[in-house]
Each structure stands twice: as C-alpha cells, then as structure tokens.
Amino acid sequence: MTFNAETLINAGKTFLMLFGELFGLFIGISFIVALLQVYISQERIKRILTTPRKGLNSFLGAMLGAVTPFCSCSTIPVLVGLFKSGAPFCGAISFLLTSPILNPAIITLMLAFFGLKATIVYAIFTFLFAVIMGLILDKLGFEKEIKNVTVKGGHQDNVCWENLKGTFWQKQWQAIKLSLKDAFGLFKGVVIFLLLGAGIGAFIYEFIPTDLLANFAGASNLWAVPLAAIVGIPMYIRTETMIPIASILISKGVAPGVMIALILGGAGASIPEVSLLTSIFKKKMVITFVLCIFAVATITGYVFNFIL
C-alpha cells in the first residue's frame, strides 16, 4: 500500500468515474422504476395474483416482484395485503422472494458492472428460485405459519394511473413529472451510500494488494462463498453501494461468486426485513425464509464461480 501524489490522483479519478456512472444509472433506473409503479399499483398486483392456478400464480408473483422494486418497508405491507385479499400463498411468497433481490435497479447495475452473461445467470437463478420455493413452501403447508396481523406503515403512495386526471397524454405527462420528482428524491436519500460505495471502491482499487484479496476470497477457496452468504445475511446492504465495490473487488482477485453471495445474502434477508417478517410469520417460516436466502446466495455464488 503506497500513498503518494500519483496514487491519490488515480484514486480520485476512479472515484469520479464510479460516482459519475452511478449517478447516471441511478437517476435513469429510479425514473423508470417510479414510472412502472405508477402503472403497476399495489391494488393491481393484488388483482393479478388472485388466480387459482398455483404454478401460474407463483410465476406471476415472481415476475411482479422483479418489476416492482419496493423497499422492505413497502414489500411487507403489500405482502399482508395479498394474504388478506385471498391471493394464493405460493404467489405471495414468490413475490416476497424476488422483490428485494431481482429488480430493474439490480439488473441495470449488474449489466453495467458485470456484463450480460453474469446478469443473465443471476436473473435466471434468482427468478427460478423464487418460483420453485413458492410452490414448495405452499406444498409443505407453510400457509399455516401466517399470523393474523396487519402491518401498518411503509410507502403507501396512492399515486397510480387510475387516480390521475385528464386526457391520456395529460396523465402521461403527470406520470413523467411525478417519476422524475421521485427519482431525484430517492437520489437525495441514497447519495451518501453512492458516495460511500464509490469511495470504498476507489480506495480498494488503488491501495489494496491484489494477492491479498485473491488468497482470502478467490475461486480456489471453497468456503468463501457460504461464508460470504452468512456474513451478508445480518448486514443491511444497499445494492447501490455494494455493486460498484463488488466490481472493484472482482478486478482485484475476489471470486465473482463470493461477491454475489454477499450481495444476495444482505439484500434478501437483512435484519430490518427479517424483523418485519416476524410480525406476520411464525418463527418456523421466518427461519425457513432466511435459510432459503442463504441457499440461493450460496448456490448462485458457486454457479458464478463455475461459469464466469
């Protein structure tokens, strides 16, 4: 580790490059996501998932979870609403599983930092995992693990297409303005995380020896993937922070599967989300949910190391 004028300048350039990419991606992604949530309201999600065919229901649940990236404080109230509206258990669970780990923000950031092949592998594994686990847990009778409670709070925004006034194009313009406002509002809320991610990434890139990271978390260390998943689960990982850091760590010798396991573990079963889940599920279901996230994080991590 050498601190001199040249390395500090290079670190500054790396920081600006990473933050510039993150700024452009975040605003663009957040705008598209906000626009999607105008068209796909929470009530519409409930209507779509109320179908008697379990296989289709689980598929639709996973699909809706993937295109409606609510944060955990909004996902949980939506989940309760699904249960109370009579939506089958398998579809609601598939929605719960994909919502935090597979959404437009994660896919776009992965495309930018990891490439098309890695993104396809990630999307396929996480999506199939959510569909299959929704069906399995339904078959095993985990529906009885739901508590009879109502979760209050979260971002229950009533702005949706049905509530907008005016002609079709007037409603479109309102949706665009609201989505831009939401995008920049979200940016203000996470800018510290984006700065942190870019700063840590730049520091690692310039100052951390490649051999050190490769020996500790390289593809040859078989225990690194499940250990990363275990470490990630109790962490509250912001994907916006971790993905640029992950791309730098991979360039320094850390196995791609290790980083994916860490991101999946933290994004899928963070302490805030698990705490909210304990209010609507009994202990057995909460433990099963955490084990499911650990399983998909570990399996996807090993697949990443094998394919990439």
Buried (B, 14 or more C-beta within 10 A) or exposed (E): EEEEEEEEEBBEEBBEBBBEBBBEBBBEBBBBBBBBBBEBBBBBBBEBBBBEEBEBBBBBBBBBBBBBBBBBBBBBBBBBBBBEBEBBBBBBBBBBBBBBBBBBBBBBBBBBBBEEEBBBBBBEBBBEBBBBBBBBBBEEEBBEBBBEEEBEEBEEBEBBBEEBEEEEEEBBEBBBEBBBEBBEEBBEEBBEBBBBBBBBBBBBBBBBEEEEBBEEBBBEBEEBBBBBBBBBBEBEBBBBBBBBBBBBBBEBBBBBBBBBBBBBBBBBBBEEBBEBBEBBBEEEBBEBBBEBBBBBBBBBBBBBBEEB
